[in-house]
Each structure stands twice: as structure tokens, then as C-alpha cells.
Amino acid sequence: MDQTITGGCLCGKLAYQVPGPVTTIDYCHCSRCRKASGSAFAAVTSVSKSQFKITSGEQYLKSYKTDDDFERVFCSECGSQLYSIRPALVDTIRLRLGSIDTAIEGKVSAHIFATSKAQWHDICDEAPQYEQRRMVVA
């Protein structure tokens, strides 16, 4: 079923849309995602960069780029993470599912960087676990 996915930041200044549906849901347990999210993992899906559209508040977009050019994009007003960009996936963004307003169906597809998971967190579902990332393109 085709649907438009909409979402935005906590303060409401930034909004976006992307064609749906969400087909994969990854929980990333790497230390960078844990630190950036302040939680046990980041819930993400891959979407086409060319189809992702900021519908309001583009002036509030800010990004943080690591030494290896991994880029996290967030709202400069409230700090909400919206997506990340990997150098190896030039046509894909990794959308943060917590920023989505549209109801989505589905459950976790995979746990990536599972060997880096927080010691205090137990993975309790049957989704496959990967030592590193799996390359999924939109």
C-alpha cells in the first residue's frame, strides 16, 4: 500500500515527507547511535534521499559530521534527530523512526551492531542480529 510518511522534530519547526511505506526497521546498537539517541539503540529505516522532502523549517536543519564523514542531521532549535547520512550510501538516508508522525506497520527487521549493544539492554525478539551493518538501500 502506498502512503506518504510525514514527520518532524519535537518543537514542530521542522517537518518532512517521504513516500512510504516503511519496509525495513533496523535497531542500531552502535556506540555512536546510543550516544546520539541517549538510549539503547536508534530505530531507523532507509529511504531514498531524492524522495525525502523537507516541507517546512529547512532553516532549522543542522548537522554534525564525524571524522569519517558520517553525518547526523537534527533540528537546531530542539535537537531532535531526523536522519543520518553514510558516505557509502550516497543516495540513501537513515530516517529516525521516532520522528515519524504517520502510523506505520511492521516490527524490527534486524539488530545491527548487536555485539556493541549496551550491557544493560537485552535483545528479546527473534529478529536477526548482525555484528556490523547490513547494507539496505531504499
C-alpha positions as CSV (number, residue, x, y, z in Angstrom):
1,M,0.0,0.0,0.0
2,D,1.4,3.4,-1.0
3,Q,1.3,6.1,1.7
4,T,3.1,9.3,2.4
5,I,5.1,9.2,5.6
6,T,5.2,12.5,7.4
7,G,7.2,13.6,10.4
8,G,9.2,16.2,12.1
9,C,11.0,17.4,15.2
10,L,9.9,17.8,18.8
11,C,9.3,21.6,18.7
12,G,7.4,21.4,15.4
13,K,9.6,23.8,13.4
14,L,10.8,21.2,11.0
15,A,8.6,18.9,9.0
16,Y,9.2,16.4,6.2
17,Q,7.5,13.9,4.0
18,V,8.7,10.8,2.1
19,P,6.8,8.2,0.1
20,G,6.0,5.1,2.1
21,P,5.5,2.5,3.3
22,V,8.3,1.8,5.7
23,T,9.6,-1.6,4.7
24,T,12.6,-2.2,7.0
25,I,13.1,-1.3,10.6
26,D,16.7,-1.6,12.0
27,Y,17.7,-1.1,15.6
28,C,21.3,0.2,15.5
29,H,23.2,-0.7,18.7
30,C,26.5,1.0,17.8
31,S,28.0,3.3,20.4
32,R,27.5,6.4,18.2
33,C,23.8,5.8,17.9
34,R,23.5,5.0,21.6
35,K,25.3,8.3,22.5
36,A,23.4,10.4,20.0
37,S,20.0,9.0,21.0
38,G,20.6,8.7,24.7
39,S,19.1,5.2,24.6
40,A,19.9,1.6,24.0
41,F,19.6,1.9,20.2
42,A,18.4,4.1,17.3
43,A,15.4,2.8,15.4
44,V,16.0,3.6,11.7
45,T,14.8,2.9,8.2
46,S,16.4,3.5,4.8
47,V,14.7,6.0,2.4
48,S,15.7,7.5,-0.9
49,K,17.5,10.8,-0.4
50,S,15.9,12.1,-3.7
51,Q,12.4,11.4,-2.4
52,F,12.9,12.9,1.1
53,K,11.4,16.4,1.2
54,I,11.6,19.0,4.0
55,T,8.2,20.6,3.9
56,S,8.8,23.3,6.5
57,G,11.6,24.7,8.6
58,E,14.6,23.9,6.4
59,Q,16.4,26.8,8.0
60,Y,16.5,24.8,11.3
61,L,18.4,21.9,9.8
62,K,21.8,21.5,11.4
63,S,24.2,18.6,11.0
64,Y,27.1,17.0,12.8
65,K,29.8,15.3,10.8
66,T,32.3,12.8,12.3
67,D,35.9,12.4,11.1
68,D,34.8,9.6,8.7
69,D,32.1,11.8,7.2
70,F,29.1,10.1,8.9
71,E,26.6,12.9,9.2
72,R,23.7,13.3,11.7
73,V,21.0,15.8,10.8
74,F,18.9,17.4,13.5
75,C,16.8,20.4,14.4
76,S,18.9,23.3,15.6
77,E,16.1,24.5,17.9
78,C,15.1,21.4,19.8
79,G,17.9,18.9,18.9
80,S,15.6,16.2,17.6
81,Q,17.5,13.8,15.3
82,L,15.8,13.4,11.9
83,Y,18.2,11.3,9.8
84,S,21.8,10.3,9.2
85,I,23.9,10.0,6.0
86,R,26.6,7.4,5.4
87,P,29.3,8.1,2.9
88,A,28.9,4.6,1.5
89,L,25.2,5.1,0.8
90,V,25.1,8.3,-1.2
91,D,21.5,8.0,-2.4
92,T,20.1,6.9,0.9
93,I,19.3,8.5,4.2
94,R,18.7,6.6,7.5
95,L,15.5,8.1,8.8
96,R,14.9,8.1,12.6
97,L,11.6,6.3,13.2
98,G,10.9,8.3,16.4
99,S,10.5,11.4,14.2
100,I,7.7,9.9,12.1
101,D,4.1,11.1,12.8
102,T,2.4,8.7,10.4
103,A,1.2,5.4,11.8
104,I,3.5,2.6,10.4
105,E,3.1,-1.1,10.5
106,G,5.9,-3.6,11.0
107,K,8.3,-4.7,13.6
108,V,12.1,-4.7,13.9
109,S,13.7,-6.3,10.8
110,A,17.2,-6.6,12.2
111,H,19.5,-5.5,15.0
112,I,22.8,-4.1,13.6
113,F,26.0,-3.7,15.6
114,A,24.4,-6.1,18.1
115,T,27.8,-7.0,19.6
116,S,28.1,-3.4,20.6
117,K,24.8,-3.3,22.4
118,A,24.5,-1.7,25.8
119,Q,25.3,-4.2,28.6
120,W,22.2,-3.2,30.4
121,H,19.9,-4.0,27.4
122,D,18.7,-7.4,26.4
123,I,17.5,-8.1,22.9
124,C,14.3,-10.1,23.4
125,D,12.9,-10.6,19.9
126,E,13.6,-13.1,17.1
127,A,14.9,-10.5,14.6
128,P,18.3,-11.4,13.1
129,Q,21.3,-9.9,14.8
130,Y,24.3,-8.6,12.8
131,E,27.8,-7.9,14.1
132,Q,28.0,-4.8,11.9
133,R,25.6,-3.1,9.5
134,R,23.7,-4.7,6.7
135,M,23.6,-2.7,3.6
136,V,20.0,-2.0,2.8
137,V,19.2,0.6,0.2
138,A,15.9,2.4,-0.3
